[in-house]
Amino acid sequence: MPNPQENPNLSATAASNITGESQPERMAKTLKPHWVFAIALGSAVGWGAFILPTDWLSTGGGPWAR
């Protein structure tokens, strides 16, 4: 088992997990509200641009109509 004192690159929580403690590592909350909005908007635009046209073509008499 690696010794955390010998490896300065290990974080404190990673070192505690190596030694057997069961403390989960927590990530910092760095996602800002406007980033969340941008991801949501991009998901909606992506869905509308790539998924819905194939759905519309298959049900609306396009070249791939059933």
N, C-alpha and C positions, 0 to 999 in steps of 0.2 A: 504494500500500500504506500503511495507517495506521501512524503512528509510535507505538509503545507509550509513549514518554516524553511525548507530547502528550496521551494519554488515560489519566488515573489510574484509570479504572474497569476497565481490562483487568487480568486476573490475570497472574501471572508465566508460567504455562504457556500461557495464551491468547496472550500477547505473544510467547512463543518459537515458537508454532505460526505466527503471522503472519510472523515473520522467516524462516521456512523450516526450522527445526529439527523433527525428527520425533519429539519426545518426547510420548508420549500423556499426556493429562490423567488423573490418578487421582482417583477419588472417595473420600471418607472413609467408613470402615466405621461407620455409625451405627445399624445395625439390631441391636437387642438380642435375646438369645435368647428372651425371653418375647414379643417382638413377632413373631418367626418362628413361634412356637407359635400365637399368636393368628391369624395369617394362614392357617396350615395348618388350624386348627380351623374358621375361617370358610369356607374352601374346601370342607372336608368337609361342613359343614352346608348350605352353598349347593348343593352337588351333590345332597345327599340331599333337599333341599326343592324344587328346581326341575327337575332333570333326571330323577331316578329315577321320580317319579310318572307322568310321561308314558310312560316305558318300561313301567312296571307296568300302566298302563291299556291300552296297546296289546297287551300279551301276555296280560293276565289277564281279558279279557272286559269291559272298561269300555266307555263310550259310543263310543270310537274304535277298537274291536277290529277286527282285520283279518279 
